[in-house]
């Protein structure tokens, strides 16, 4: 028996590949399925099952494509209703995989169909729990995403409490917990950077598993401080539940090399959004007018999901040469399937063709400190409210990037705006969006708050 965790940092997501005696199972696969098929071929195994812990909101799963390409059976937990062929497991139902057993444990609360999968070894001993979004390392799944009809967030939280106490906490302490997400995911609020742990450790250190915790205390603590979920979450749930276009077709459509002339023509004729995925510093030095910068090296997919409301928005991409397929794939992971081509040769080819370009003014933290000291400076902090509360530049205005589409009217149009985040990634995203909306006089503060805090600029923190 072999268990492999396949962790994708930009989504803070863990998929699992399990092999026993020539048979394999994949749990919560990502949209691109070739890596799982290649693993099966390398180990000489047949993929028998694709287990889904729930209808994911933060990414599009590869369950449908993987089943079609391998003949594997898709398995969901009790209550799941799908638009494709799937086996809906009963609570406690067991699935034989080579010499081991995988048992479905219905653990509703994050969603009503949420199911954890308990792996039993050849002797019947519980070895590992694939807990999906029910139990994380240091946290549990947020209970506000599946509210429907009369089912409230508190109802779901109470159901989650019952699931944890009845189904998971009675398991042996040495069972290894393998969750679907780690720190950085929007599916929880207090997740650890660790991506697995023993259940015994979680019983000791996870606030939500305190032995003497009442149901009322659990509901109060689990529902406190939840940030607004990203707007694309319901659309991803729908795709995972009802079906979607093959990843092969999505990649073929997006992986079209366009000359600067063809790129410009498509931009003008289709209404496509130009998405520039280069590093913020490179973008600042020159970019195609009206393009948006969301760098591939940051939390790319979640920011695309947060800032581009329409999953069917056509996209034209500018990348560092050689990263085109990666970008199209990562967009598809969160349901953005309508990339219609990329700029062949990258931004350099656009410049060489003599096309119009734009720039973003950037200043060092030291230069910003001089400007701040010399007079009235409009400072826009695009970090999250809790980051702002922990410490911010005196006089700064907090307009979080997460809500920039709703906050456009709050950005002064008659002032030079000095924009910063924590380190520079989010502020360049914000600057590009503002410029695309006609707010031209923006300045990016290099190094963000971390760099400014080392200067003599006054810093305030809320009590």
BASERO-976956 format. One line per 4 residues: their letters; for each residue x, y, z of C-alpha. Coordinates in Angstrom, 1 decimal, padded with zeros to 4 digits. Layout:
BEGIN
a> X Y Z  ...
END
This chain:
BEGIN
xxxx> 000.0 000.0 000.0  001.2 003.5 -000.8  -000.4 006.9 -000.1  000.9 009.9 -001.9
xxxx> -000.2 013.4 -001.1  -000.2 015.7 -004.1  -000.2 019.2 -002.7  -000.8 022.3 -004.9
xxxx> 000.5 025.4 -003.1  -001.3 028.1 -005.1  -004.7 026.6 -004.1  -003.5 025.2 -000.7
xxxx> -005.1 021.9 -001.9  -004.2 018.3 -001.3  -005.2 015.5 -003.6  -004.4 011.9 -002.8
xxxx> -003.2 008.9 -004.9  -003.5 005.5 -003.2  -002.2 002.2 -004.6  -002.7 -001.3 -003.3
xxxx> -002.0 -004.5 -005.3  -002.5 -003.1 -008.7  -005.5 -000.9 -008.0  -005.5 002.8 -007.4
xxxx> -007.8 005.5 -006.1  -007.6 009.2 -006.4  -009.2 011.5 -003.8  -010.2 015.1 -004.7
xxxx> -008.2 015.4 -007.9  -007.4 018.7 -009.6  -008.8 019.6 -013.0  -005.8 018.4 -015.0
xxxx> -005.8 014.6 -014.8  -002.7 013.6 -016.7  -000.5 013.5 -013.5  -002.8 010.8 -011.9
xxxx> -002.9 008.7 -015.1  000.9 008.9 -015.4  001.3 007.8 -011.7  -001.0 004.8 -012.4
xxxx> 000.9 003.8 -015.5  004.3 004.1 -013.6  003.1 001.8 -010.8  001.3 -000.6 -013.2
xxxx> -002.0 000.1 -011.4  -005.6 000.6 -012.7  -007.5 003.6 -011.3  -010.6 002.0 -009.9
xxxx> -012.2 004.8 -007.9  -012.3 008.6 -007.8  -013.5 009.6 -004.3  -014.9 013.1 -003.8
xxxx> -015.3 014.4 -000.3  -017.9 017.0 -001.3  -018.8 019.5 -004.1  -015.8 021.7 -003.9
xxxx> -016.3 025.4 -004.0  -012.7 026.7 -004.4  -011.6 024.6 -007.4  -013.0 022.5 -010.2
xxxx> -012.2 018.8 -009.6  -011.0 016.5 -012.3  -013.4 013.7 -011.4  -015.3 013.7 -014.6
xxxx> -012.4 013.7 -017.0  -010.5 011.2 -014.9  -013.5 008.8 -014.9  -013.9 009.2 -018.7
xxxx> -010.2 008.6 -019.4  -009.7 005.6 -017.1  -013.1 004.0 -016.6  -012.9 004.7 -012.8
xxxx> -016.0 005.0 -010.8  -016.8 008.4 -009.2  -017.9 008.1 -005.6  -019.7 010.8 -003.6
xxxx> -021.2 010.6 -000.1  -024.9 010.3 001.0  -027.2 013.0 -000.4  -025.1 014.0 -003.3
xxxx> -027.0 014.6 -006.5  -024.9 014.8 -009.7  -025.5 015.6 -013.3  -023.2 012.7 -014.4
xxxx> -022.9 009.0 -013.5  -021.7 008.5 -010.0  -022.0 006.0 -007.1  -023.6 007.7 -004.1
xxxx> -022.2 005.8 -001.1  -024.1 004.9 002.0  -022.7 005.9 005.3  -020.3 003.2 006.3
xxxx> -020.1 001.6 002.9  -016.8 000.0 002.2  -014.8 -000.1 -001.1  -012.1 -002.7 -001.7
xxxx> -009.0 -001.4 -003.3  -006.4 -004.1 -003.8  -005.6 -005.5 -000.3  -007.1 -002.5 001.6
xxxx> -010.6 -001.1 002.4  -011.8 002.5 002.1  -014.8 003.2 004.2  -017.1 006.2 003.6
xxxx> -018.0 008.1 006.7  -020.7 010.6 006.2  -019.6 013.8 008.0  -022.0 016.6 007.0
xxxx> -021.6 020.2 008.3  -019.2 021.9 005.9  -021.7 020.8 003.2  -024.5 018.3 003.7
xxxx> -022.9 015.7 001.4  -019.5 016.0 003.0  -017.9 012.6 003.5  -014.6 011.5 004.9
xxxx> -012.9 008.3 003.8  -011.2 006.0 006.3  -008.5 003.8 005.0  -008.2 000.3 006.6
xxxx> -005.0 -001.7 006.1  -004.9 -005.5 005.2  -005.5 -006.4 008.9  -008.5 -004.0 009.1
xxxx> -006.7 -001.5 011.2  -007.6 002.2 010.6  -004.6 004.0 009.2  -005.6 007.2 007.5
xxxx> -008.5 009.6 007.3  -009.1 011.6 004.2  -011.2 014.3 005.8  -011.9 016.7 002.9
xxxx> -013.1 020.0 004.3  -014.6 018.5 007.4  -011.4 018.5 009.5  -008.3 020.5 008.7
xxxx> -005.0 020.7 010.6  -005.8 023.3 013.2  -009.3 024.0 012.0  -012.5 022.7 010.6
xxxx> -014.5 023.5 007.5  -016.5 026.7 007.4  -020.2 026.1 007.8  -021.5 029.0 005.9
xxxx> -021.1 027.9 002.2  -024.0 025.4 002.0  -026.8 027.5 003.5  -030.0 026.8 001.6
xxxx> -033.6 027.3 002.3  -034.2 027.1 006.1  -030.7 025.6 006.6  -028.7 028.3 008.4
xxxx> -025.0 028.7 009.1  -025.7 027.8 012.8  -027.6 024.7 011.7  -024.6 023.5 009.6
xxxx> -022.2 024.3 012.4  -024.2 022.2 014.8  -024.3 019.4 012.3  -020.5 019.6 011.9
xxxx> -020.1 019.4 015.7  -022.1 016.2 015.7  -020.1 014.7 012.8  -016.8 015.4 014.4
xxxx> -017.9 013.9 017.8  -019.7 010.9 016.4  -017.6 009.9 013.4  -014.1 011.3 013.7
xxxx> -013.1 011.8 017.3  -013.8 008.2 018.3  -011.2 007.0 015.8  -007.7 005.9 017.1
xxxx> -005.3 008.6 018.0  -002.6 007.2 015.6  -004.8 007.6 012.5  -003.2 010.1 010.1
xxxx> -005.5 013.0 009.1  -005.1 014.0 005.4  -007.2 017.1 004.8  -008.2 018.7 001.4
xxxx> -006.6 022.1 002.3  -003.9 023.9 004.3  -003.0 027.4 005.2  -004.0 029.9 002.6
xxxx> -007.3 028.3 001.6  -010.5 030.3 001.9  -012.3 027.1 003.1  -011.3 027.7 006.7
xxxx> -009.9 030.5 008.9  -007.2 029.0 011.2  -005.5 026.3 009.1  -002.0 025.1 009.9
xxxx> 000.8 025.2 007.3  001.2 021.5 008.0  -000.6 019.3 005.6  -001.1 016.2 007.7
xxxx> -001.1 015.2 011.4  -002.2 012.4 013.7  -005.7 012.6 015.0  -004.4 012.5 018.5
xxxx> -002.4 015.7 018.0  -005.5 017.4 016.6  -007.5 016.4 019.6  -004.9 018.1 021.7
xxxx> -004.3 021.2 019.7  -007.2 021.9 017.4  -009.5 024.4 019.1  -012.6 022.8 017.5
xxxx> -011.9 019.3 018.9  -011.7 020.3 022.6  -013.0 017.4 024.6  -015.2 019.5 026.9
xxxx> -016.5 021.8 024.2  -020.3 022.2 024.2  -022.3 022.3 021.0  -023.2 025.9 021.6
xxxx> -019.5 026.9 022.2  -018.5 025.1 019.0  -021.2 026.9 017.0  -020.1 030.3 018.4
xxxx> -016.4 029.8 017.8  -016.6 028.2 014.4  -018.9 030.8 013.0  -016.9 033.8 014.4
xxxx> -014.7 035.9 012.2  -015.6 034.2 008.8  -014.6 036.4 005.9  -016.9 036.8 002.9
xxxx> -016.3 033.8 000.6  -014.9 034.5 -002.9  -017.6 035.2 -005.4  -016.6 032.3 -007.7
xxxx> -017.3 029.6 -005.1  -021.0 028.9 -006.1  -020.0 028.7 -009.7  -017.3 026.1 -009.0
xxxx> -019.8 024.1 -006.9  -022.2 024.1 -009.9  -019.5 022.9 -012.3  -018.5 020.1 -009.9
xxxx> -022.1 019.0 -009.4  -023.5 019.3 -012.9  -020.4 018.8 -015.2  -018.1 020.8 -017.3
xxxx> -016.1 020.9 -020.6  -013.2 018.6 -021.0  -009.9 020.0 -019.9  -008.4 018.9 -023.2
xxxx> -010.8 021.2 -025.1  -010.1 024.1 -022.7  -006.3 023.7 -023.1  -006.6 023.5 -026.9
xxxx> -008.7 026.7 -027.1  -006.4 028.6 -024.8  -003.1 027.5 -026.2  -003.3 029.5 -029.4
xxxx> -000.3 031.6 -030.1  -001.2 035.1 -031.4  001.0 037.7 -033.1  000.7 041.2 -031.7
xxxx> -001.6 042.1 -034.6  -003.8 039.1 -034.1  -003.8 039.6 -030.3  -004.8 043.3 -030.7
xxxx> -007.6 042.4 -033.2  -009.0 039.7 -030.8  -008.9 042.2 -027.9  -010.8 044.8 -030.0
xxxx> -013.3 042.4 -031.5  -014.2 040.1 -028.7  -014.3 042.2 -025.5  -011.8 039.8 -024.0
xxxx> -010.0 040.9 -020.8  -006.2 041.1 -021.1  -004.7 039.2 -018.2  -000.9 039.8 -017.7
xxxx> 000.6 037.2 -015.4  004.1 038.5 -015.2  005.9 039.5 -012.0  004.7 042.9 -010.6
xxxx> 008.0 044.6 -011.1  008.1 043.5 -014.8  004.5 044.7 -015.3  005.3 048.1 -013.8
xxxx> 008.0 048.7 -016.4  005.6 048.2 -019.3  002.3 046.6 -020.2  -000.5 046.6 -022.8
xxxx> -002.9 049.4 -021.9  -006.0 048.3 -019.9  -004.5 044.9 -019.0  -004.8 043.5 -015.5
xxxx> -001.8 042.2 -013.7  -002.3 039.0 -011.5  001.1 037.4 -011.2  001.4 033.7 -011.7
xxxx> 003.9 033.4 -008.9  001.5 034.6 -006.2  -001.9 033.2 -005.2  -002.9 033.4 -008.8
xxxx> -006.1 031.3 -009.1  -007.8 032.6 -005.9  -007.2 036.2 -006.9  -008.5 035.6 -010.4
xxxx> -011.6 034.1 -008.8  -012.0 037.0 -006.5  -011.5 039.8 -009.0  -013.0 038.6 -012.3
xxxx> -016.7 038.1 -011.6  -017.8 036.2 -014.7  -016.3 032.7 -015.2  -017.3 032.9 -018.9
xxxx> -015.3 036.1 -019.4  -013.1 035.6 -022.5  -009.4 036.1 -021.6  -006.3 036.9 -023.6
xxxx> -003.1 036.2 -021.7  000.3 037.7 -021.5  002.9 035.5 -019.9  006.6 034.9 -019.6
xxxx> 007.4 032.8 -022.7  007.0 029.1 -021.9  004.4 029.6 -019.2  001.3 029.8 -021.4
xxxx> 000.0 026.3 -020.8  000.6 026.6 -017.1  -001.5 029.8 -017.0  -004.4 028.3 -019.0
xxxx> -004.4 025.2 -016.7  -004.4 027.2 -013.5  -007.2 029.3 -014.8  -009.2 026.2 -015.6
xxxx> -008.6 024.9 -012.1  -011.0 027.5 -010.8  -013.5 027.4 -013.7  -012.1 030.0 -016.0
xxxx> -012.4 028.0 -019.2  -012.6 030.8 -021.8  -009.0 031.7 -022.5  -008.9 032.3 -026.2
xxxx> -005.2 032.8 -026.9  -001.9 034.2 -025.7  000.6 036.8 -027.0  003.3 034.9 -028.8
xxxx> 006.7 036.0 -027.6  005.2 037.8 -024.6  005.3 041.5 -023.9  008.6 041.9 -025.7
xxxx> 007.0 041.0 -029.0  004.4 043.7 -028.4  007.0 046.3 -027.8  009.0 045.2 -030.9
xxxx> 005.9 045.6 -033.0  005.7 049.2 -032.0  002.4 048.9 -030.2  001.2 051.3 -027.5
xxxx> 002.4 050.6 -023.9  001.7 051.9 -020.5  003.6 051.9 -017.1  003.0 052.1 -013.4
xxxx> 005.1 054.5 -011.4  006.9 052.7 -008.6  008.8 054.2 -005.7  011.0 052.7 -003.0
xxxx> 009.9 052.8 000.7  012.6 055.4 001.3  011.3 057.6 -001.5  007.8 057.2 -000.2
xxxx> 009.0 058.2 003.2  010.4 061.5 001.8  007.2 062.2 000.0  005.1 061.5 003.1
xxxx> 007.3 063.8 005.2  007.1 066.6 002.7  003.4 067.0 002.6  -000.1 065.7 002.2
xxxx> 000.1 062.3 000.6  -002.9 060.1 -000.3  -002.1 056.5 000.9  -004.3 053.6 -000.1
xxxx> -003.7 050.3 001.8  -005.2 047.4 -000.1  -004.6 044.7 002.6  -007.3 042.9 004.5
xxxx> -009.0 044.8 007.4  -007.3 042.6 010.0  -003.9 043.3 008.5  -004.7 047.0 008.6
xxxx> -005.9 046.9 012.2  -002.6 045.2 013.3  -000.6 048.1 012.0  -000.9 050.8 009.3
xxxx> 000.5 054.0 008.0  -001.0 057.0 009.8  -003.6 058.6 007.6  -003.9 055.6 005.2
xxxx> -007.2 054.6 003.8  -008.0 050.9 003.9  -009.7 049.8 000.6  -009.1 046.0 000.5
xxxx> -008.2 044.5 -002.9  -010.8 041.7 -002.3  -013.6 044.2 -002.7  -012.1 046.6 -005.2
xxxx> -014.9 046.1 -007.7  -017.4 047.3 -005.1  -015.2 050.1 -003.8  -014.2 051.9 -007.0
xxxx> -016.2 055.0 -006.0  -014.1 055.2 -002.8  -010.8 055.8 -004.7  -010.1 059.6 -005.0
xxxx> -009.8 060.5 -008.7  -008.3 064.0 -008.1  -005.3 062.9 -006.1  -002.0 061.0 -006.7
xxxx> -002.7 057.6 -005.0  000.2 055.9 -003.3  -000.8 052.3 -003.1  000.6 049.5 -000.9
xxxx> -000.1 046.0 000.4  002.1 043.8 002.5  004.9 043.1 000.0  003.9 044.4 -003.4
xxxx> 001.9 041.7 -005.2  -001.6 042.9 -004.3  -000.8 046.6 -004.8  000.3 046.1 -008.4
xxxx> -002.9 044.1 -009.0  -004.9 047.1 -007.6  -002.9 049.6 -009.6  -003.5 047.8 -012.8
xxxx> -007.2 047.6 -012.1  -007.4 051.3 -011.3  -005.5 052.3 -014.4  -007.8 050.1 -016.5
xxxx> -010.8 052.0 -015.0  -009.4 055.4 -015.9  -007.7 056.3 -012.6  -004.2 057.1 -014.0
xxxx> -002.3 058.8 -011.2  -001.3 055.8 -009.2  002.0 055.0 -007.6  003.1 051.6 -006.3
xxxx> 005.1 051.5 -003.1  007.8 048.8 -003.6  008.1 046.3 -000.8  004.7 047.4 000.7
xxxx> 004.0 047.8 004.4  006.9 045.6 005.4  009.4 048.0 003.8  007.6 051.2 004.9
xxxx> 007.5 050.0 008.5  011.3 050.1 008.6  011.4 053.8 007.7  010.4 056.8 009.8
xxxx> 006.9 056.9 008.5  004.5 056.9 011.5  002.7 053.6 012.1  -000.6 053.2 014.0
xxx> -002.3 050.0 015.4  -005.8 049.7 016.5  -006.3 048.8 020.1
END
